[in-house]
Amino acid sequence: MIQILEALMIVSFGISWPVNIIKSYHARTTKGKSIFFLIFILFGYICGIAAKILSGTMNYVLVFYCINMVMIVIDIMLYVRNYYFDKG
């Protein structure tokens, strides 16, 4: 049951990332975005993955952590792209 609840939490967070990525792609600006927020979220997922590995509780939930982390990295890359668009 614990794994199911953890998976539901990660999937719930993960649903918002594709929407955020699409918004970042189309906006072509960093206005309203925080690189520090994205980096802290990425750090949180890295810590979650490390905790799973170090505790020896690697299971299917780890896949969702990794998927979310990849989406955050994509959003960070879009932030960098949009930052250069903002600079003109």
VENFEN-V660537 format. One record per backbone hydrogen bond with DSSP energy under -1.0 kcal/mol. NH is the residue of the N-H (numbers start at 1). CO is the residue of the C=O. If there is no record, write none. Layout:
nh,co
NH,CO
NH,CO
This chain:
nh,co
5,1
6,2
7,3
8,4
9,5
10,6
11,7
12,8
13,9
14,10
15,11
20,16
21,17
22,18
23,19
24,20
25,21
26,22
27,23
28,24
33,30
38,34
39,35
40,36
41,37
42,38
43,39
44,40
45,41
46,42
47,43
48,44
49,45
50,46
51,47
52,48
53,49
54,50
55,51
57,52
62,59
63,60
65,61
66,62
67,63
68,64
69,65
70,66
71,67
72,68
73,69
74,70
75,71
76,72
77,73
78,74
79,75
80,76
81,77
82,78
83,79
84,80
85,81
86,82
87,83
